Amino acid sequence: MPLSEHEQQLLDQMERAILTEDPRFASTFRDTIKQVGKKSEFAAHPGLVIAGILLGVASLLAGVMISQPLLGVFGFVAIVLSVSALFSAKTSGKKQKAPAAAKPRKSFMQGLEDRWDNRSDN
């Protein structure tokens, strides 16, 4: 369902406000939206994912019913792999490059040490 004219105007107004208040967040948000729009490798074959899950469940149940742990383990592995393929966010061979001017991130402990060193009661 498309947005009404009023809703579209409100959305545009919010986007402009975010752009002026925090351009870095707006840029990151825009990049995230572009990434979500791309298809993953497995998105083209949801039938294989569903078949893998069904095969895994059948194998797991069969392994339990006939007391064959190896068959049950195979079923469990098939289910886990199928579900992970369903939720994987891999793109088709394209990796994002890190920004050239990104400064190195400090570890959590390094940040705490810096705050301790810079406290006002020294």
Biopython code that builds the backbone (N, CA, C, O; Angstrom):
import numpy as np
from Bio.PDB.StructureBuilder import StructureBuilder

atoms = [
    (1, "MET", "N", (0.841, -1.167, 0.000)),
    (1, "MET", "CA", (0.000, 0.000, 0.000)),
    (1, "MET", "C", (0.895, 1.242, 0.000)),
    (1, "MET", "O", (1.730, 1.388, 0.893)),
    (2, "PRO", "N", (0.745, 2.122, -0.961)),
    (2, "PRO", "CA", (1.567, 3.319, -1.028)),
    (2, "PRO", "C", (1.189, 4.320, 0.067)),
    (2, "PRO", "O", (0.076, 4.301, 0.593)),
    (3, "LEU", "N", (2.140, 5.187, 0.393)),
    (3, "LEU", "CA", (1.887, 6.207, 1.398)),
    (3, "LEU", "C", (0.993, 7.304, 0.831)),
    (3, "LEU", "O", (1.028, 7.607, -0.362)),
    (4, "SER", "N", (0.200, 7.884, 1.707)),
    (4, "SER", "CA", (-0.612, 9.020, 1.277)),
    (4, "SER", "C", (0.306, 10.229, 1.099)),
    (4, "SER", "O", (1.464, 10.203, 1.514)),
    (5, "GLU", "N", (-0.215, 11.276, 0.485)),
    (5, "GLU", "CA", (0.591, 12.469, 0.238)),
    (5, "GLU", "C", (1.068, 13.088, 1.552)),
    (5, "GLU", "O", (2.215, 13.521, 1.660)),
    (6, "HIS", "N", (0.179, 13.128, 2.549)),
    (6, "HIS", "CA", (0.533, 13.683, 3.857)),
    (6, "HIS", "C", (1.637, 12.850, 4.518)),
    (6, "HIS", "O", (2.595, 13.404, 5.057)),
    (7, "GLU", "N", (1.500, 11.519, 4.474)),
    (7, "GLU", "CA", (2.511, 10.637, 5.055)),
    (7, "GLU", "C", (3.855, 10.791, 4.348)),
    (7, "GLU", "O", (4.903, 10.791, 4.995)),
    (8, "GLN", "N", (3.826, 10.921, 3.036)),
    (8, "GLN", "CA", (5.054, 11.106, 2.276)),
    (8, "GLN", "C", (5.739, 12.420, 2.661)),
    (8, "GLN", "O", (6.964, 12.469, 2.773)),
    (9, "GLN", "N", (4.949, 13.490, 2.865)),
    (9, "GLN", "CA", (5.516, 14.770, 3.278)),
    (9, "GLN", "C", (6.143, 14.672, 4.660)),
    (9, "GLN", "O", (7.214, 15.231, 4.896)),
    (10, "LEU", "N", (5.481, 13.962, 5.582)),
    (10, "LEU", "CA", (6.038, 13.770, 6.922)),
    (10, "LEU", "C", (7.337, 12.973, 6.868)),
    (10, "LEU", "O", (8.296, 13.293, 7.571)),
    (11, "LEU", "N", (7.366, 11.944, 6.039)),
    (11, "LEU", "CA", (8.568, 11.136, 5.901)),
    (11, "LEU", "C", (9.723, 11.970, 5.348)),
    (11, "LEU", "O", (10.846, 11.880, 5.845)),
    (12, "ASP", "N", (9.453, 12.776, 4.329)),
    (12, "ASP", "CA", (10.483, 13.645, 3.761)),
    (12, "ASP", "C", (10.989, 14.647, 4.791)),
    (12, "ASP", "O", (12.185, 14.933, 4.852)),
    (13, "GLN", "N", (10.084, 15.176, 5.592)),
    (13, "GLN", "CA", (10.458, 16.136, 6.630)),
    (13, "GLN", "C", (11.359, 15.468, 7.677)),
    (13, "GLN", "O", (12.347, 16.058, 8.112)),
    (14, "MET", "N", (11.018, 14.247, 8.077)),
    (14, "MET", "CA", (11.841, 13.531, 9.050)),
    (14, "MET", "C", (13.228, 13.227, 8.479)),
    (14, "MET", "O", (14.231, 13.344, 9.182)),
    (15, "GLU", "N", (13.280, 12.838, 7.207)),
    (15, "GLU", "CA", (14.568, 12.543, 6.580)),
    (15, "GLU", "C", (15.450, 13.785, 6.548)),
    (15, "GLU", "O", (16.643, 13.703, 6.841)),
    (16, "ARG", "N", (14.883, 14.927, 6.199)),
    (16, "ARG", "CA", (15.658, 16.174, 6.171)),
    (16, "ARG", "C", (16.154, 16.530, 7.571)),
    (16, "ARG", "O", (17.292, 16.971, 7.730)),
    (17, "ALA", "N", (15.312, 16.342, 8.583)),
    (17, "ALA", "CA", (15.705, 16.650, 9.957)),
    (17, "ALA", "C", (16.853, 15.757, 10.407)),
    (17, "ALA", "O", (17.792, 16.228, 11.048)),
    (18, "ILE", "N", (16.781, 14.473, 10.074)),
    (18, "ILE", "CA", (17.858, 13.557, 10.450)),
    (18, "ILE", "C", (19.142, 13.921, 9.719)),
    (18, "ILE", "O", (20.223, 13.885, 10.307)),
    (19, "LEU", "N", (19.032, 14.266, 8.456)),
    (19, "LEU", "CA", (20.211, 14.655, 7.684)),
    (19, "LEU", "C", (20.906, 15.873, 8.289)),
    (19, "LEU", "O", (22.135, 15.915, 8.358)),
    (20, "THR", "N", (20.139, 16.851, 8.721)),
    (20, "THR", "CA", (20.755, 18.055, 9.278)),
    (20, "THR", "C", (21.288, 17.819, 10.687)),
    (20, "THR", "O", (22.318, 18.383, 11.055)),
    (21, "GLU", "N", (20.604, 16.995, 11.482)),
    (21, "GLU", "CA", (21.035, 16.763, 12.857)),
    (21, "GLU", "C", (22.211, 15.804, 12.957)),
    (21, "GLU", "O", (23.132, 16.036, 13.740)),
    (22, "ASP", "N", (22.192, 14.738, 12.183)),
    (22, "ASP", "CA", (23.250, 13.729, 12.283)),
    (22, "ASP", "C", (23.534, 13.132, 10.912)),
    (22, "ASP", "O", (22.984, 12.084, 10.574)),
    (23, "PRO", "N", (24.391, 13.785, 10.106)),
    (23, "PRO", "CA", (24.648, 13.288, 8.758)),
    (23, "PRO", "C", (25.338, 11.919, 8.737)),
    (23, "PRO", "O", (25.133, 11.133, 7.812)),
    (24, "ARG", "N", (26.148, 11.640, 9.751)),
    (24, "ARG", "CA", (26.833, 10.343, 9.796)),
    (24, "ARG", "C", (25.825, 9.206, 9.983)),
    (24, "ARG", "O", (25.917, 8.172, 9.321)),
    (25, "PHE", "N", (24.863, 9.407, 10.888)),
    (25, "PHE", "CA", (23.826, 8.396, 11.093)),
    (25, "PHE", "C", (23.004, 8.211, 9.822)),
    (25, "PHE", "O", (22.680, 7.086, 9.444)),
    (26, "ALA", "N", (22.670, 9.317, 9.167)),
    (26, "ALA", "CA", (21.868, 9.241, 7.941)),
    (26, "ALA", "C", (22.604, 8.459, 6.863)),
    (26, "ALA", "O", (21.996, 7.669, 6.142)),
    (27, "SER", "N", (23.913, 8.676, 6.751)),
    (27, "SER", "CA", (24.709, 7.951, 5.767)),
    (27, "SER", "C", (24.741, 6.455, 6.087)),
    (27, "SER", "O", (24.579, 5.616, 5.201)),
    (28, "THR", "N", (24.953, 6.139, 7.358)),
    (28, "THR", "CA", (24.976, 4.734, 7.774)),
    (28, "THR", "C", (23.627, 4.076, 7.541)),
    (28, "THR", "O", (23.562, 2.935, 7.085)),
    (29, "PHE", "N", (22.547, 4.790, 7.852)),
    (29, "PHE", "CA", (21.205, 4.264, 7.662)),
    (29, "PHE", "C", (20.933, 4.013, 6.183)),
    (29, "PHE", "O", (20.365, 2.983, 5.822)),
    (30, "ARG", "N", (21.337, 4.952, 5.326)),
    (30, "ARG", "CA", (21.137, 4.811, 3.882)),
    (30, "ARG", "C", (21.888, 3.586, 3.357)),
    (30, "ARG", "O", (21.356, 2.829, 2.545)),
    (31, "ASP", "N", (23.140, 3.391, 3.826)),
    (31, "ASP", "CA", (23.924, 2.232, 3.395)),
    (31, "ASP", "C", (23.281, 0.927, 3.856)),
    (31, "ASP", "O", (23.290, -0.067, 3.130)),
    (32, "THR", "N", (22.726, 0.937, 5.063)),
    (32, "THR", "CA", (22.066, -0.259, 5.585)),
    (32, "THR", "C", (20.841, -0.604, 4.755)),
    (32, "THR", "O", (20.602, -1.773, 4.451)),
    (33, "ILE", "N", (20.068, 0.399, 4.388)),
    (33, "ILE", "CA", (18.875, 0.173, 3.567)),
    (33, "ILE", "C", (19.273, -0.424, 2.217)),
    (33, "ILE", "O", (18.593, -1.314, 1.704)),
    (34, "LYS", "N", (20.372, 0.066, 1.643)),
    (34, "LYS", "CA", (20.832, -0.477, 0.360)),
    (34, "LYS", "C", (21.238, -1.936, 0.506)),
    (34, "LYS", "O", (20.963, -2.744, -0.381)),
    (35, "GLN", "N", (21.897, -2.290, 1.627)),
    (35, "GLN", "CA", (22.320, -3.668, 1.855)),
    (35, "GLN", "C", (21.127, -4.589, 2.026)),
    (35, "GLN", "O", (21.141, -5.715, 1.529)),
    (36, "VAL", "N", (20.092, -4.131, 2.721)),
    (36, "VAL", "CA", (18.915, -4.960, 2.953)),
    (36, "VAL", "C", (18.206, -5.247, 1.638)),
    (36, "VAL", "O", (17.623, -6.318, 1.469)),
    (37, "GLY", "N", (18.250, -4.304, 0.710)),
    (37, "GLY", "CA", (17.574, -4.468, -0.569)),
    (37, "GLY", "C", (18.228, -5.494, -1.473)),
    (37, "GLY", "O", (17.580, -6.011, -2.383)),
    (38, "LYS", "N", (19.519, -5.807, -1.241)),
    (38, "LYS", "CA", (20.202, -6.779, -2.086)),
    (38, "LYS", "C", (19.761, -8.193, -1.745)),
    (38, "LYS", "O", (19.447, -8.498, -0.595)),
    (39, "LYS", "N", (19.741, -9.043, -2.749)),
    (39, "LYS", "CA", (19.365, -10.435, -2.522)),
    (39, "LYS", "C", (20.578, -11.224, -2.049)),
    (39, "LYS", "O", (21.705, -10.956, -2.466)),
    (40, "SER", "N", (20.343, -12.181, -1.190)),
    (40, "SER", "CA", (21.422, -13.058, -0.760)),
    (40, "SER", "C", (21.498, -14.247, -1.715)),
    (40, "SER", "O", (20.647, -14.423, -2.587)),
    (41, "GLU", "N", (22.541, -15.056, -1.528)),
    (41, "GLU", "CA", (22.723, -16.218, -2.403)),
    (41, "GLU", "C", (21.546, -17.185, -2.300)),
    (41, "GLU", "O", (21.144, -17.784, -3.297)),
    (42, "PHE", "N", (20.999, -17.335, -1.107)),
    (42, "PHE", "CA", (19.980, -18.336, -0.888)),
    (42, "PHE", "C", (18.572, -17.806, -1.130)),
    (42, "PHE", "O", (17.615, -18.580, -1.141)),
    (43, "ALA", "N", (18.437, -16.518, -1.319)),
    (43, "ALA", "CA", (17.112, -15.954, -1.530)),
    (43, "ALA", "C", (16.503, -16.452, -2.841)),
    (43, "ALA", "O", (15.282, -16.495, -2.986)),
    (44, "ALA", "N", (17.354, -16.827, -3.791)),
    (44, "ALA", "CA", (16.849, -17.304, -5.067)),
    (44, "ALA", "C", (16.345, -18.748, -4.983)),
    (44, "ALA", "O", (15.632, -19.208, -5.875)),
    (45, "HIS", "N", (16.711, -19.462, -3.916)),
    (45, "HIS", "CA", (16.348, -20.875, -3.801)),
    (45, "HIS", "C", (15.687, -21.182, -2.454)),
    (45, "HIS", "O", (16.207, -21.997, -1.691)),
    (46, "PRO", "N", (14.568, -20.556, -2.151)),
    (46, "PRO", "CA", (13.924, -20.854, -0.871)),
    (46, "PRO", "C", (13.384, -22.281, -0.823)),
    (46, "PRO", "O", (13.205, -22.843, 0.257)),
    (47, "GLY", "N", (13.129, -22.853, -1.970)),
    (47, "GLY", "CA", (12.650, -24.234, -2.011)),
    (47, "GLY", "C", (13.684, -25.211, -1.469)),
    (47, "GLY", "O", (13.337, -26.180, -0.794)),
    (48, "LEU", "N", (14.967, -24.953, -1.768)),
    (48, "LEU", "CA", (16.030, -25.810, -1.238)),
    (48, "LEU", "C", (16.142, -25.688, 0.274)),
    (48, "LEU", "O", (16.388, -26.675, 0.967)),
    (49, "VAL", "N", (15.963, -24.487, 0.777)),
    (49, "VAL", "CA", (16.025, -24.282, 2.222)),
    (49, "VAL", "C", (14.882, -25.028, 2.904)),
    (49, "VAL", "O", (15.093, -25.713, 3.904)),
    (50, "ILE", "N", (13.683, -24.897, 2.368)),
    (50, "ILE", "CA", (12.520, -25.578, 2.951)),
    (50, "ILE", "C", (12.687, -27.092, 2.855)),
    (50, "ILE", "O", (12.353, -27.818, 3.791)),
    (51, "ALA", "N", (13.206, -27.565, 1.721)),
    (51, "ALA", "CA", (13.436, -29.002, 1.554)),
    (51, "ALA", "C", (14.475, -29.498, 2.563)),
    (51, "ALA", "O", (14.336, -30.590, 3.113)),
    (52, "GLY", "N", (15.507, -28.700, 2.801)),
    (52, "GLY", "CA", (16.528, -29.074, 3.784)),
    (52, "GLY", "C", (15.962, -29.164, 5.180)),
    (52, "GLY", "O", (16.302, -30.074, 5.935)),
    (53, "ILE", "N", (15.098, -28.223, 5.530)),
    (53, "ILE", "CA", (14.477, -28.249, 6.856)),
    (53, "ILE", "C", (13.571, -29.465, 6.996)),
    (53, "ILE", "O", (13.605, -30.155, 8.015)),
    (54, "LEU", "N", (12.759, -29.729, 5.972)),
    (54, "LEU", "CA", (11.858, -30.889, 6.030)),
    (54, "LEU", "C", (12.636, -32.203, 6.077)),
    (54, "LEU", "O", (12.279, -33.115, 6.822)),
    (55, "LEU", "N", (13.696, -32.293, 5.280)),
    (55, "LEU", "CA", (14.531, -33.496, 5.305)),
    (55, "LEU", "C", (15.182, -33.676, 6.666)),
    (55, "LEU", "O", (15.280, -34.793, 7.174)),
    (56, "GLY", "N", (15.629, -32.567, 7.255)),
    (56, "GLY", "CA", (16.255, -32.633, 8.578)),
    (56, "GLY", "C", (15.284, -33.080, 9.642)),
    (56, "GLY", "O", (15.626, -33.908, 10.487)),
    (57, "VAL", "N", (14.069, -32.542, 9.616)),
    (57, "VAL", "CA", (13.062, -32.933, 10.608)),
    (57, "VAL", "C", (12.705, -34.407, 10.442)),
    (57, "VAL", "O", (12.601, -35.138, 11.426)),
    (58, "ALA", "N", (12.516, -34.843, 9.191)),
    (58, "ALA", "CA", (12.184, -36.250, 8.946)),
    (58, "ALA", "C", (13.315, -37.160, 9.409)),
    (58, "ALA", "O", (13.073, -38.200, 10.022)),
    (59, "SER", "N", (14.539, -36.767, 9.116)),
    (59, "SER", "CA", (15.694, -37.571, 9.523)),
    (59, "SER", "C", (15.840, -37.613, 11.045)),
    (59, "SER", "O", (16.145, -38.657, 11.621)),
    (60, "LEU", "N", (15.620, -36.478, 11.678)),
    (60, "LEU", "CA", (15.710, -36.426, 13.139)),
    (60, "LEU", "C", (14.658, -37.324, 13.780)),
    (60, "LEU", "O", (14.955, -38.089, 14.698)),
    (61, "LEU", "N", (13.426, -37.223, 13.287)),
    (61, "LEU", "CA", (12.357, -38.069, 13.841)),
    (61, "LEU", "C", (12.610, -39.548, 13.567)),
    (61, "LEU", "O", (12.377, -40.391, 14.433)),
    (62, "ALA", "N", (13.086, -39.861, 12.364)),
    (62, "ALA", "CA", (13.375, -41.262, 12.041)),
    (62, "ALA", "C", (14.496, -41.800, 12.925)),
    (62, "ALA", "O", (14.442, -42.941, 13.384)),
    (63, "GLY", "N", (15.510, -40.971, 13.159)),
    (63, "GLY", "CA", (16.613, -41.393, 14.027)),
    (63, "GLY", "C", (16.161, -41.665, 15.445)),
    (63, "GLY", "O", (16.655, -42.592, 16.088)),
    (64, "VAL", "N", (15.222, -40.864, 15.944)),
    (64, "VAL", "CA", (14.701, -41.076, 17.289)),
    (64, "VAL", "C", (13.815, -42.319, 17.338)),
    (64, "VAL", "O", (13.878, -43.092, 18.293)),
    (65, "MET", "N", (12.983, -42.510, 16.298)),
    (65, "MET", "CA", (12.051, -43.644, 16.303)),
    (65, "MET", "C", (12.769, -44.979, 16.180)),
    (65, "MET", "O", (12.352, -45.951, 16.810)),
    (66, "ILE", "N", (13.835, -45.060, 15.388)),
    (66, "ILE", "CA", (14.515, -46.351, 15.214)),
    (66, "ILE", "C", (15.799, -46.445, 16.030)),
    (66, "ILE", "O", (16.608, -47.350, 15.825)),
    (67, "SER", "N", (15.982, -45.505, 16.958)),
    (67, "SER", "CA", (17.124, -45.508, 17.885)),
    (67, "SER", "C", (18.467, -45.506, 17.155)),
    (67, "SER", "O", (19.361, -46.282, 17.492)),
    (68, "GLN", "N", (18.604, -44.648, 16.174)),
    (68, "GLN", "CA", (19.869, -44.461, 15.449)),
    (68, "GLN", "C", (20.359, -43.028, 15.673)),
    (68, "GLN", "O", (19.927, -42.110, 14.976)),
    (69, "PRO", "N", (21.250, -42.837, 16.632)),
    (69, "PRO", "CA", (21.687, -41.479, 16.963)),
    (69, "PRO", "C", (22.364, -40.758, 15.792)),
    (69, "PRO", "O", (22.231, -39.542, 15.653)),
    (70, "LEU", "N", (23.078, -41.491, 14.966)),
    (70, "LEU", "CA", (23.776, -40.873, 13.842)),
    (70, "LEU", "C", (22.779, -40.251, 12.857)),
    (70, "LEU", "O", (23.028, -39.169, 12.326)),
    (71, "LEU", "N", (21.672, -40.919, 12.618)),
    (71, "LEU", "CA", (20.635, -40.387, 11.742)),
    (71, "LEU", "C", (19.991, -39.143, 12.360)),
    (71, "LEU", "O", (19.683, -38.187, 11.649)),
    (72, "GLY", "N", (19.789, -39.153, 13.665)),
    (72, "GLY", "CA", (19.250, -37.992, 14.363)),
    (72, "GLY", "C", (20.200, -36.809, 14.318)),
    (72, "GLY", "O", (19.770, -35.668, 14.149)),
    (73, "VAL", "N", (21.498, -37.078, 14.469)),
    (73, "VAL", "CA", (22.501, -36.010, 14.389)),
    (73, "VAL", "C", (22.525, -35.428, 12.982)),
    (73, "VAL", "O", (22.620, -34.212, 12.820)),
    (74, "PHE", "N", (22.442, -36.275, 11.969)),
    (74, "PHE", "CA", (22.392, -35.795, 10.589)),
    (74, "PHE", "C", (21.186, -34.883, 10.377)),
    (74, "PHE", "O", (21.295, -33.845, 9.724)),
    (75, "GLY", "N", (20.048, -35.267, 10.924)),
    (75, "GLY", "CA", (18.838, -34.451, 10.804)),
    (75, "GLY", "C", (18.991, -33.109, 11.486)),
    (75, "GLY", "O", (18.586, -32.076, 10.951)),
    (76, "PHE", "N", (19.578, -33.130, 12.667)),
    (76, "PHE", "CA", (19.793, -31.879, 13.397)),
    (76, "PHE", "C", (20.735, -30.952, 12.634)),
    (76, "PHE", "O", (20.476, -29.753, 12.536)),
    (77, "VAL", "N", (21.820, -31.496, 12.096)),
    (77, "VAL", "CA", (22.771, -30.696, 11.322)),
    (77, "VAL", "C", (22.089, -30.127, 10.072)),
    (77, "VAL", "O", (22.323, -28.974, 9.710)),
    (78, "ALA", "N", (21.252, -30.928, 9.417)),
    (78, "ALA", "CA", (20.539, -30.451, 8.229)),
    (78, "ALA", "C", (19.604, -29.301, 8.577)),
    (78, "ALA", "O", (19.499, -28.341, 7.813)),
    (79, "ILE", "N", (18.932, -29.381, 9.701)),
    (79, "ILE", "CA", (18.030, -28.308, 10.132)),
    (79, "ILE", "C", (18.826, -27.037, 10.418)),
    (79, "ILE", "O", (18.458, -25.953, 9.966)),
    (80, "VAL", "N", (19.913, -27.174, 11.169)),
    (80, "VAL", "CA", (20.716, -25.998, 11.523)),
    (80, "VAL", "C", (21.298, -25.337, 10.282)),
    (80, "VAL", "O", (21.265, -24.112, 10.162)),
    (81, "LEU", "N", (21.826, -26.125, 9.362)),
    (81, "LEU", "CA", (22.396, -25.555, 8.145)),
    (81, "LEU", "C", (21.329, -24.882, 7.276)),
    (81, "LEU", "O", (21.579, -23.833, 6.683)),
    (82, "SER", "N", (20.164, -25.478, 7.206)),
    (82, "SER", "CA", (19.095, -24.888, 6.400)),
    (82, "SER", "C", (18.597, -23.575, 6.996)),
    (82, "SER", "O", (18.374, -22.602, 6.275)),
    (83, "VAL", "N", (18.427, -23.556, 8.309)),
    (83, "VAL", "CA", (17.970, -22.329, 8.957)),
    (83, "VAL", "C", (19.040, -21.246, 8.855)),
    (83, "VAL", "O", (18.716, -20.079, 8.633)),
    (84, "SER", "N", (20.307, -21.617, 9.014)),
    (84, "SER", "CA", (21.371, -20.615, 8.892)),
    (84, "SER", "C", (21.452, -20.097, 7.456)),
    (84, "SER", "O", (21.750, -18.922, 7.241)),
    (85, "ALA", "N", (21.194, -20.954, 6.476)),
    (85, "ALA", "CA", (21.175, -20.502, 5.084)),
    (85, "ALA", "C", (20.009, -19.557, 4.855)),
    (85, "ALA", "O", (20.109, -18.626, 4.057)),
    (86, "LEU", "N", (18.920, -19.788, 5.540)),
    (86, "LEU", "CA", (17.749, -18.931, 5.402)),
    (86, "LEU", "C", (18.036, -17.528, 5.918)),
    (86, "LEU", "O", (17.587, -16.544, 5.331)),
    (87, "PHE", "N", (18.780, -17.434, 7.012)),
    (87, "PHE", "CA", (19.042, -16.142, 7.639)),
    (87, "PHE", "C", (20.404, -15.552, 7.294)),
    (87, "PHE", "O", (20.771, -14.499, 7.815)),
    (88, "SER", "N", (21.147, -16.209, 6.433)),
    (88, "SER", "CA", (22.464, -15.665, 6.110)),
    (88, "SER", "C", (22.315, -14.379, 5.321)),
    (88, "SER", "O", (21.373, -14.218, 4.545)),
    (89, "ALA", "N", (23.237, -13.483, 5.522)),
    (89, "ALA", "CA", (23.183, -12.185, 4.843)),
    (89, "ALA", "C", (24.327, -12.056, 3.851)),
    (89, "ALA", "O", (24.799, -10.950, 3.588)),
    (90, "LYS", "N", (24.770, -13.159, 3.306)),
    (90, "LYS", "CA", (25.853, -13.109, 2.342)),
    (90, "LYS", "C", (25.362, -12.476, 1.049)),
    (90, "LYS", "O", (24.244, -12.733, 0.601)),
    (91, "THR", "N", (26.202, -11.654, 0.464)),
    (91, "THR", "CA", (25.891, -11.129, -0.850)),
    (91, "THR", "C", (26.674, -11.949, -1.860)),
    (91, "THR", "O", (27.550, -12.724, -1.477)),
    (92, "SER", "N", (26.386, -11.800, -3.096)),
    (92, "SER", "CA", (26.986, -12.648, -4.114)),
    (92, "SER", "C", (28.410, -12.211, -4.446)),
    (92, "SER", "O", (28.666, -11.655, -5.514)),
    (93, "GLY", "N", (29.338, -12.470, -3.516)),
    (93, "GLY", "CA", (30.750, -12.234, -3.765)),
    (93, "GLY", "C", (31.220, -10.807, -3.600)),
    (93, "GLY", "O", (32.416, -10.554, -3.749)),
    (94, "LYS", "N", (30.363, -9.879, -3.305)),
    (94, "LYS", "CA", (30.765, -8.487, -3.149)),
    (94, "LYS", "C", (30.926, -8.184, -1.671)),
    (94, "LYS", "O", (29.998, -8.359, -0.882)),
    (95, "LYS", "N", (32.116, -7.726, -1.307)),
    (95, "LYS", "CA", (32.374, -7.365, 0.080)),
    (95, "LYS", "C", (32.509, -5.860, 0.178)),
    (95, "LYS", "O", (33.004, -5.207, -0.740)),
    (96, "GLN", "N", (32.068, -5.321, 1.290)),
    (96, "GLN", "CA", (32.166, -3.892, 1.521)),
    (96, "GLN", "C", (33.575, -3.558, 1.984)),
    (96, "GLN", "O", (34.158, -4.277, 2.796)),
    (97, "LYS", "N", (34.117, -2.466, 1.466)),
    (97, "LYS", "CA", (35.412, -1.993, 1.906)),
    (97, "LYS", "C", (35.214, -1.059, 3.080)),
    (97, "LYS", "O", (34.228, -0.327, 3.157)),
    (98, "ALA", "N", (36.171, -1.099, 3.993)),
    (98, "ALA", "CA", (36.129, -0.193, 5.126)),
    (98, "ALA", "C", (36.481, 1.205, 4.650)),
    (98, "ALA", "O", (37.293, 1.351, 3.737)),
    (99, "PRO", "N", (35.900, 2.227, 5.237)),
    (99, "PRO", "CA", (36.243, 3.590, 4.847)),
    (99, "PRO", "C", (37.728, 3.855, 5.066)),
    (99, "PRO", "O", (38.311, 3.387, 6.044)),
    (100, "ALA", "N", (38.336, 4.608, 4.150)),
    (100, "ALA", "CA", (39.771, 4.848, 4.200)),
    (100, "ALA", "C", (40.165, 5.692, 5.395)),
    (100, "ALA", "O", (41.242, 5.496, 5.959)),
    (101, "ALA", "N", (39.314, 6.630, 5.793)),
    (101, "ALA", "CA", (39.675, 7.549, 6.857)),
    (101, "ALA", "C", (39.148, 7.115, 8.220)),
    (101, "ALA", "O", (39.109, 7.925, 9.147)),
    (102, "ALA", "N", (38.746, 5.867, 8.361)),
    (102, "ALA", "CA", (38.200, 5.409, 9.634)),
    (102, "ALA", "C", (39.314, 5.277, 10.653)),
    (102, "ALA", "O", (40.343, 4.656, 10.388)),
    (103, "LYS", "N", (39.101, 5.869, 11.827)),
    (103, "LYS", "CA", (40.135, 5.766, 12.843)),
    (103, "LYS", "C", (39.961, 4.444, 13.579)),
    (103, "LYS", "O", (38.845, 3.937, 13.689)),
    (104, "PRO", "N", (41.059, 3.880, 14.084)),
    (104, "PRO", "CA", (40.970, 2.581, 14.748)),
    (104, "PRO", "C", (40.127, 2.676, 16.015)),
    (104, "PRO", "O", (40.187, 3.666, 16.746)),
    (105, "ARG", "N", (39.357, 1.650, 16.257)),
    (105, "ARG", "CA", (38.492, 1.623, 17.432)),
    (105, "ARG", "C", (39.279, 1.151, 18.639)),
    (105, "ARG", "O", (40.118, 0.255, 18.549)),
    (106, "LYS", "N", (38.989, 1.770, 19.759)),
    (106, "LYS", "CA", (39.629, 1.355, 21.006)),
    (106, "LYS", "C", (38.842, 0.196, 21.592)),
    (106, "LYS", "O", (37.635, 0.068, 21.390)),
    (107, "SER", "N", (39.557, -0.639, 22.319)),
    (107, "SER", "CA", (38.874, -1.727, 22.998)),
    (107, "SER", "C", (38.102, -1.155, 24.182)),
    (107, "SER", "O", (38.325, -0.016, 24.592)),
    (108, "PHE", "N", (37.216, -1.938, 24.710)),
    (108, "PHE", "CA", (36.414, -1.512, 25.845)),
    (108, "PHE", "C", (37.304, -1.155, 27.025)),
    (108, "PHE", "O", (37.120, -0.124, 27.673)),
    (109, "MET", "N", (38.271, -2.025, 27.294)),
    (109, "MET", "CA", (39.155, -1.785, 28.432)),
    (109, "MET", "C", (40.019, -0.553, 28.212)),
    (109, "MET", "O", (40.277, 0.192, 29.158)),
    (110, "GLN", "N", (40.470, -0.321, 26.985)),
    (110, "GLN", "CA", (41.281, 0.856, 26.688)),
    (110, "GLN", "C", (40.467, 2.123, 26.929)),
    (110, "GLN", "O", (40.992, 3.107, 27.449)),
    (111, "GLY", "N", (39.199, 2.105, 26.560)),
    (111, "GLY", "CA", (38.323, 3.247, 26.809)),
    (111, "GLY", "C", (38.155, 3.517, 28.297)),
    (111, "GLY", "O", (38.172, 4.669, 28.731)),
    (112, "LEU", "N", (37.989, 2.438, 29.089)),
    (112, "LEU", "CA", (37.876, 2.609, 30.541)),
    (112, "LEU", "C", (39.166, 3.167, 31.137)),
    (112, "LEU", "O", (39.133, 4.028, 32.015)),
    (113, "GLU", "N", (40.302, 2.669, 30.651)),
    (113, "GLU", "CA", (41.586, 3.171, 31.146)),
    (113, "GLU", "C", (41.762, 4.647, 30.813)),
    (113, "GLU", "O", (42.253, 5.413, 31.642)),
    (114, "ASP", "N", (41.367, 5.054, 29.608)),
    (114, "ASP", "CA", (41.464, 6.463, 29.227)),
    (114, "ASP", "C", (40.565, 7.326, 30.107)),
    (114, "ASP", "O", (40.963, 8.412, 30.528)),
    (115, "ARG", "N", (39.373, 6.855, 30.381)),
    (115, "ARG", "CA", (38.481, 7.615, 31.258)),
    (115, "ARG", "C", (39.047, 7.721, 32.667)),
    (115, "ARG", "O", (38.924, 8.763, 33.311)),
    (116, "TRP", "N", (39.670, 6.639, 33.151)),
    (116, "TRP", "CA", (40.269, 6.653, 34.488)),
    (116, "TRP", "C", (41.426, 7.663, 34.521)),
    (116, "TRP", "O", (41.556, 8.434, 35.472)),
    (117, "ASP", "N", (42.245, 7.652, 33.498)),
    (117, "ASP", "CA", (43.384, 8.566, 33.443)),
    (117, "ASP", "C", (42.946, 10.023, 33.334)),
    (117, "ASP", "O", (43.636, 10.904, 33.847)),
    (118, "ASN", "N", (41.832, 10.296, 32.688)),
    (118, "ASN", "CA", (41.369, 11.661, 32.447)),
    (118, "ASN", "C", (40.347, 12.139, 33.480)),
    (118, "ASN", "O", (39.752, 13.202, 33.302)),
    (119, "ARG", "N", (40.132, 11.384, 34.547)),
    (119, "ARG", "CA", (39.134, 11.810, 35.537)),
    (119, "ARG", "C", (39.569, 13.113, 36.199)),
    (119, "ARG", "O", (40.755, 13.441, 36.212)),
    (120, "SER", "N", (38.631, 13.837, 36.736)),
    (120, "SER", "CA", (38.894, 15.199, 37.224)),
    (120, "SER", "C", (39.546, 15.237, 38.607)),
    (120, "SER", "O", (40.091, 16.277, 38.979)),
    (121, "ASP", "N", (39.515, 14.167, 39.374)),
    (121, "ASP", "CA", (40.057, 14.226, 40.728)),
    (121, "ASP", "C", (41.528, 13.838, 40.807)),
    (121, "ASP", "O", (42.015, 13.537, 41.897)),
    (122, "ASN", "N", (42.258, 13.834, 39.680)),
    (122, "ASN", "CA", (43.704, 13.525, 39.697)),
    (122, "ASN", "C", (44.459, 14.669, 40.303)),
    (122, "ASN", "O", (45.684, 14.612, 40.411)),
]
sb = StructureBuilder()
sb.init_structure("model")
sb.init_model(0)
sb.init_chain("A")
sb.init_seg("    ")
for serial, (resi, resn, name, xyz) in enumerate(atoms, 1):
    if name == "N":
        sb.init_residue(resn, " ", resi, " ")
    sb.init_atom(name, np.array(xyz, "f"), 0.0, 1.0, " ", f" {name:<3s}", serial, name[0])
structure = sb.get_structure()
